[in-house]
């Protein structure tokens, strides 16, 4: 089994959350092996309390520096060759790891991954793809969620093909329904880029349903929603903010008086189930699809539970041979 290289130094939370998150992923998956990339003086003490079985599946790879969250991608490529992010990607390039995970600077991760690993065949840009909760306990898979703030019609069409493959091969959806995000479902709506992409996707062979609107992300009518990284990231952050607002409002109302506290006690099982389904940590870990190897972007502020989910996502994509499946489909086989 190939190891996963994990950048445990980057992101807003850094090593105090990311190392325990990596260990949690190891506890949950007895076949998983990890290479923790970062400063040994920080990593080794955090491994001291791990069980012998878990510790045996961990290798520590030293890295001297960290890519800052506000660092420019070009500077990260030029000046951070000794960073935990760059070394984790290099381990994949060298074949010592089968995938990598980082919670670091999205722009830097995108730039370094493109520079070191390259994209598959005709893929112009690798988008970031992840799942969000939908009606009846289901999920909707969205891309791009922030890797490419602009996307051409051809790139959007490629996103649709790759998103369909990920939904099929990683998430076992037999014939993923694909929609292109727009300001309306009517054929005449949208600017020229989405109009051109609409025609390209329709001719691509995916199970394309046409234009979808923001509310369709959650209603279960589509499995994959395609958009550019600017719109996708705004949508994602809006979802996360709304989920937090709902939780805070419920907490405020249920603690307002003795009667509402009693109601909260009675409603606790239902509230817990709803909270678990809407918890963004359950969906953390976005695949950067279209690269020659598996790269997973974790939310920058991920706690250990969320980061463990990102590592699990990387393991699933690696084991199911995601890059090879995308390469095959783009070479002419039906998605």
N, C-alpha and C positions, 0 to 999 in steps of 0.2 A: 504494500500500500504506500503510495506516494505521500510525502509530508506536505503540510500547508505552512507557508512562511507567513508569520503574523507580526506586523509592525505594532509593537506594544508601547511605543513611546509617543506617537503622534496623537492629534485630536485635542479636544478641550479638556477631557477627563484625564488622559495620559495613563501612565503605568498603574497608578493605584486602582483603577477600574478595569483597565484592559488586560492586565495579567490575570486577575481573578476570573475575568470573563473567559479568557482562553482556557484556564483550568476547568471552569465549569463545562465548557464544550467537551473537554477531554473526559470528564466524569460521565457525561451523557452519552458518549460514543466510544466504546471500548476498542474500536478498530482505528481510531483517529491518532495520527502522529503530527506533532507541531514543531516548527522551528521558531522560537521566540527571538525576534530581532530587536536589539537595543543595547542598553548599557548593562553589562553583566553585574555591576555593583548594585543596580536597582533590581534586576530580574532574579538573581540567585537567592537573596533573602526572602523574596515572595514565594519561592518554590520550596522553602524549608519545611512548610507544614503540609505539603502535598503528599499523598500516599505513595508508597513505593511503586505501585502499578502505574500511577499517573506520571510520576517523575521519570520513569523509564521510557515514556513516550514523548519526552520533551528534550529538544536540543536547543542550546543557547548560542546565538550567532551575534558576536559583538558589532556594534555600530557606534560611531563616535559622535554623530550629530543628529539633530531632529529638524525636519522641515516645519517651519512656523506656519500657523494657520493663515497668516496674512502675506506670506512670502509669494513673490511673483513666480509663476510657473517656469518662465525662462531662466530666472536666477536659480531655481531649484534644480533644474537640469544641469546648469553650468557649475554651480558651487556646492551642491549637496550630494556628491557622489559617495560620500561616506555616511549618509543619513540612513536611519532605520527604514524609511520608505524605499529609498533607492536600492539598498542591499536586499530587501525582501523581494523586490521585482527582479533584481539580478539573479537571485537564487532560482527563480522560476525559469529565467532565460537559460541558465546553466544546466537545468534539468535536475537540480537538487531538491526542488519543490514542485508540486503539481499545480499549485494555486497560491495566491497571496491575498491577505486581508489588511486593510488599513482604515483607521478612523480619521486620517489626516486631511489636509488641504485638498479639496476636490480638484481644483485647477491644476495643482502640482501633480497629483496622482494621475489625472488624465494625461497630462503632458508627458510625464516620465513613462507611463505605461505605453503610450503610443510610440515614444522614441526608442524604448528598449525592446518591447515585444512585437511591435508593429501590428497592423490590422490584417485580417484574412482577405486574400484575393481582392475582389472588387470593392470591399468595404472602405468607404471614405472616412467615416468617423464612427467611433465606438460609443454608443449611448449607454446611460445608466438605467437599469430596469429593476423595479421592485414591485411588491404586492401591497395593496391597500384593502381594508375590509369592505365587503359589499353585502348586499341583502341576503338573508337566509343563511348566514354563516359562511358565505363564499368569499372569493377574493377577485379583485381586478388587478391585472398586471399593467403597469404604466412604464413607458419610456418615450422620451428621454426625461430624466429627473434632475438634470443639471450639468451634464458633461459638456454639452454643446448649446450655448445660448442662442445660436442661430442654426437653422437646418434648411438645406435646399430641398426641392421636391424629390430629387433622386435619393437623398439621404433619408427623408421621411419614408420613402418606399422601402428602402433597405431596413429601416427600423421595424417596419411592419412585418417583413419576412423574418427577421431575427427574433422579434418578439413572439411570433407565432411558434417558432422552433423551441424557444425557451419554455413557453407555456405547455407545449406538447411533450418535450423530452424531459424537462426538469419537474414540471408540476402535473404531468400525466393527464392533460386535457386532450381528449382524442382529436377534436377538430376545433381549435380555438377560434372564437368569433372576434374579429378585429374591427375596431372603429378608429376613425381619424378625428381628433378633437377639433371642434369648430364652434363658431358662435351661433350655429343653427344647423338643423338636420337637412334643410332644403338644399337642393343641388346648386342653387344660385348663390348661396351664402359663402362668405370667406374671401380672403385675398388671393392673389394669383398663385402664390406658392402652394397653399392647401388645395386649390383647384387643380393644379397640375399634379400634385401628389395623389389626389383622389383618383385621377385617371390611371396613373402608374400602378397604384396599389390594386385597383380593380382588375388590371391586366396581369398581376403578378402570380396568381394562382392560390393566394391565401383565402381563407374563408372570410371575405371582407363584407361587412354590413353597411359601410358608407360612413357619412358624417355622424358624430355623436356630440352631445353637449356635456357640460360639466356635471349635471345631475345624473347622467348615465354612468359615470364612474362608479356610483354606489348602488345602482338599481339592479345589477345582475344581468343586464341585457347584453353585455359584451365581456369577453375574457381579457382582451388586450386593448389598451388605449394608447394611440400613437400621437406624439406632439413633439415640439422642440424643447430643448432643455430649459429655456427661460420660463416658458409657460408651465412646463411640468414641475419645475422646482417651486414656483409660486403656488401652484395648486397643492403640492405636497405639504409645504409649510402652512398653508391655510388650513388643511385638514388637521394637522397636528395641533395648531392653535385652537381650532374649534373643539377638538376632543378635550383639550385641557380646560377650555371655558365651560363645557358641559359638566365636567367633573367638579369644577370649583363651584358652579351654580348649584348643583345638587347638594354638595357638602354644606353650602351656606343655608339652603332652604331646609335641609333635614336637621340642622342644629339650631334652628331659630327658636324653638320652644320645646317644652316637655312632650307635647303631643306629636310634634314633627320628629322628635328623637325616637319616640315609640314607633312611629311609622317607619322610620329608617331601620329600626331593629327588625321589624317584620319583613321589610323589603330587601334586607341585606343579601340573601341568596341570589335574588334576581339582579340586584345592582352589581354584585361581584361577577356574575357571568357576563353581564353587559360590559363591565369595565375590562375584563380579560379580553373580550373580543375586540374592543376598541384600543387596547393598549398598544401604542406605537412600537414598543420593544419587541412585540411578537413578529413584526414585519421588518425589523432592521436587517440590513444586508442587501445591498443592491449590486447586481451583477453588471460589470462593464462588458457588454456583449459585443462581439465582432473582433476581439483581439485574438491572437494566436494562442493565448492561455487564459486561465480563469483569474480574473481580478475582481475582488468584491470590496465595495466602498461601504463602510459603516458610518452611521450618523456621527458627526463630530463630538456630540455631547452624550454619546451612548454610555449607559452604566454597564455593569458586568453582565446583567441578564441580557440586555440588548446586544452587547458585543458577542456573547456566546452564540446568539442566534445568527449573527453575521458569519461567524466561523462555520456554523452548521450549514448555512447556505452555500458557502464556498466548497465544503466537502461534498454536498449533493451535486453541485454543478461539475466538480472535478470527476466524481465517480461515474457520472452519466455522460461523460465525454462531450460536454457542451460545445467547445470550439470545433471539434471534428464534425458534429452534427450540423452546425451552421455552415461550415466550409462546404460540406456535401450539398446542402440545399442551394447555396449560392452558386455552386458549380453547375446547377441545372436540374438536380433532382427535385421533385415536388416537396414543399415544406410540410 
